[in-house]
């Protein structure tokens, strides 16, 4: 199944990158993008799949978060994402991101130090050195609920 076109504005407003969204299974992600270049497995059916600058993290066998991680200024959103129109890259300044958010009236909260933004959909944009380093969508409910369910109550909390 091919990935739907991915638009940056839709990603910021819906935490969907084309067809990729939190909650998908490993099979659904593999159907979208094929086998990842790198697979890391962790306990609790957790893992990390890497498709170049696109990383998909799983918890409980489902997508918990995913993001684009620019390690250098030359990297761009990979073609398998099917990017359409404007997408930032590793050269995009924090000023341009803020302008984009304001021009498109996308509500956001400013992170500590003014070097990160979080949209209402749960998409984080990190720019620790004044340039975009990562754009990450997080599951707004799943991981914390699953994590809390797996924790054993401490003796102080048990009746």
C-alpha positions in Angstrom: 0.0 0.0 0.0 1.6 3.3 -1.0 1.9 6.1 1.5 -0.6 9.0 1.0 0.9 12.4 0.1 2.4 14.0 3.1 2.0 17.8 3.6 3.9 19.5 6.4 0.8 21.6 7.5 -1.3 18.4 7.8 1.5 16.8 9.8 1.5 19.7 12.3 -2.3 19.7 12.6 -3.0 16.0 12.7 0.2 14.2 13.7 -0.1 12.2 10.5 2.7 12.0 7.9 0.8 10.9 4.9 -0.6 7.5 6.0 1.9 7.2 8.9 0.3 7.8 12.3 0.6 6.6 15.9 -1.2 3.4 16.6 -0.3 1.6 13.4 1.1 -2.0 13.8 4.6 -3.0 12.6 2.9 -4.9 9.7 1.1 -1.7 8.6 4.3 0.3 8.7 6.1 -2.4 6.8 3.3 -2.4 4.2 3.7 1.4 3.8 7.5 1.7 3.7 8.9 -1.8 3.3 11.7 -3.3 5.4 13.6 -0.7 7.5 17.3 -0.1 7.1 17.8 -0.6 10.8 15.8 -2.5 13.4 16.4 -2.3 17.1 14.3 -4.5 19.4 13.5 -3.8 23.1 11.4 -5.4 25.8 7.6 -4.9 25.9 7.3 -5.4 22.1 9.1 -2.0 21.7 11.5 -1.1 19.0 12.9 1.4 16.6 12.8 1.2 12.8 15.0 3.5 10.8 14.4 4.6 7.2 17.2 7.1 6.9 16.2 10.3 8.6 12.7 8.9 9.3 12.5 6.9 12.6 9.5 5.0 13.8 9.3 3.9 17.4 7.0 1.1 18.7 5.7 0.3 22.1 3.4 -2.6 22.7 3.7 -3.5 19.0 2.2 -0.2 17.8 3.7 3.1 16.6 4.3 5.2 19.7 6.1 8.0 18.0 7.8 8.8 14.7 9.9 11.6 13.5 12.4 13.1 11.1 15.8 13.5 12.5 18.2 15.7 10.6 21.8 14.9 11.5 23.2 17.3 9.0 22.0 20.3 7.1 22.0 18.5 3.8 19.4 15.9 4.8 15.8 16.1 3.5 12.6 14.2 4.1 12.9 10.9 2.3 10.9 10.2 -0.9 9.2 7.2 0.7 7.3 9.6 2.9 5.8 11.1 -0.3 6.4 14.7 0.7 4.3 17.3 -1.1 4.9 21.1 -1.0 6.9 22.8 1.7 8.9 20.7 4.2 11.6 22.0 6.4 15.1 20.4 6.3 18.2 20.6 8.4 19.0 24.1 7.1 15.6 25.6 8.1 15.9 28.2 10.8 13.8 28.4 13.9 12.7 31.9 12.7 11.2 30.4 9.5 9.4 27.7 11.5 7.9 30.2 13.8 6.8 32.3 10.8 5.3 29.3 9.1 3.3 28.4 12.3 2.1 32.0 12.7 1.3 32.5 9.0 -0.8 29.3 9.0 -2.4 30.1 12.3 -1.2 26.8 13.8 -1.5 27.0 17.6 1.6 26.0 19.4 3.3 26.2 22.8 6.9 27.3 23.0 9.3 25.0 24.7 11.9 26.0 27.3 14.4 28.5 25.9 12.3 29.1 22.9 14.1 26.4 20.9 11.2 24.0 20.5 7.5 24.1 19.5 4.7 21.7 20.2 1.5 21.8 18.3 -1.9 20.9 19.7 -1.7 17.6 17.7 1.4 16.6 19.7 4.0 17.3 17.1 7.3 18.6 18.4 9.8 20.7 16.4 13.3 20.8 18.0 15.8 23.4 16.9 18.5 23.4 19.7 21.1 25.3 17.6 18.7 27.6 15.8 18.1 25.1 12.9 15.6 22.3 12.7 17.1 19.1 14.2 13.9 17.0 14.5 10.2 16.9 14.0 8.5 14.3 16.1 4.9 13.1 16.5 4.0 11.4 19.8 1.1 9.2 20.8 -1.0 11.4 23.0 -2.5 8.6 25.0 -1.1 5.1 24.4 2.4 4.9 25.9 1.7 6.6 29.2 -1.4 4.4 29.7 0.4 1.2 28.8 3.5 2.2 30.8 1.4 3.0 33.9 -0.5 -0.3 33.5 2.8 -2.3 33.4 4.2 -0.6 36.6 3.8 -2.5 39.8 2.3 -0.5 42.7 4.8 0.6 45.2 4.3 -0.6 48.8 3.4 3.0 49.8 0.5 3.0 47.3 -0.9 -0.4 48.1 -3.7 -0.7 50.5 
